[in-house]
Amino acid sequence: MWTLILRIESKGCASCVATALTHLFKIKGVSGVKVRGREILVLLNDKNLVDNVLNNPSLREYYVIKEWSIVEGNILDNQLRFTLQLNTRV
C-alpha cells in the first residue's frame, strides 16, 4: 500500500476541494480517499498508479494539483488524538 498526498485547488470554487473525492474514487487502483486539512490522502494499491491519479482527465478538468508526495504505507487511519484533563484542585 502507498499513500499519495495531494494539495489541490479547485478551478472554480475555492472551498470545493472535498468534491474531488468523487473523482478520485473512480480511478482504478484507488482503494481509499480522505480529506485531512488542506491535503487529500489517496490510498493506492501500487506505487506505479501515481501517474493515473495525477493525469486523470476528470480530476484535471476541475482541479489544479499544487503539490504531491507519496509515502509507503496506509496513513489514512493515522489520527491525532486529544484528551481533556481536568484539574480538580480548588
N, C-alpha and C positions, 0 to 999 in steps of 0.2 A: 504494500500500500504506500501511496505517496500523497502528500497534501500540497496542492497548488494554492499559493496565497496571492490573491489578486487585489489591487486597488484600482477601481474603475470609476468612471464618471459617466453619467447619463448624458446623451447629446441633447436631450430636451429638458427634462425636469431634474434639477439637482438632487432632489430628495428621493428619486425613484430608483436608487441603486438596488434595493431589495427585490425589485421585479426581475432582475437578471437571473434570479434563481430558477424561474420557469424556463428560461432559455438554456441554462446550464444543465438542468436535469434531463433535457432531451438529447444531450451529446452522448454518443456511445462510449462506454468506459467510465463515465462519471457515476460513482456509487453513493455520493453524499455531498451536500452543499449546506453551508451555514454562514450567516452574516455575523461578523464579530467586529463591532465598532465600524471603522471605515474600510474594513477588509472583508473579502469574501473568501472563505475556505472551501476548496473543491477537492473532494476525495477521489483519487484516481487509482484504478487497478494496476496501471502500468505507467512508468515514467515517460515512456515514448508517446503517450497520449497528450502531452502538454501542447504540442502544435495543433492538435484537433480542437482544443479549447481556445487557444489564443487566436486561431484563424477561423473560428466558426463564423459563417456569414450572418447568422441571426443575431449573435452577440455583437458583432462588429457594426451591424446596422444601427443599433440603438445605443451602444456604449463605446467609450474610449478606454483602453487599458493603459493606465498611467504607469503602473509598476507591477512586477510579478516576481515571485520566487517559488522554489519548490523545496520541500523537506521530506525526508524519508519518514514514513510512519503516518499514523492517523492522529492528528491533533484536533479533530473536530470535537472530541469528548473532553479535552482539557478545559477546565473551567476554573475561574478564580472563585474561591470560597471565602466568604466573610462571616465572621461570628461576632455577635454582640456580647460584650462582657459588662455586666452591671456592677457598679461599685456600691456595695451595701453599707459602707461606713456612713455614720450620721454626724 
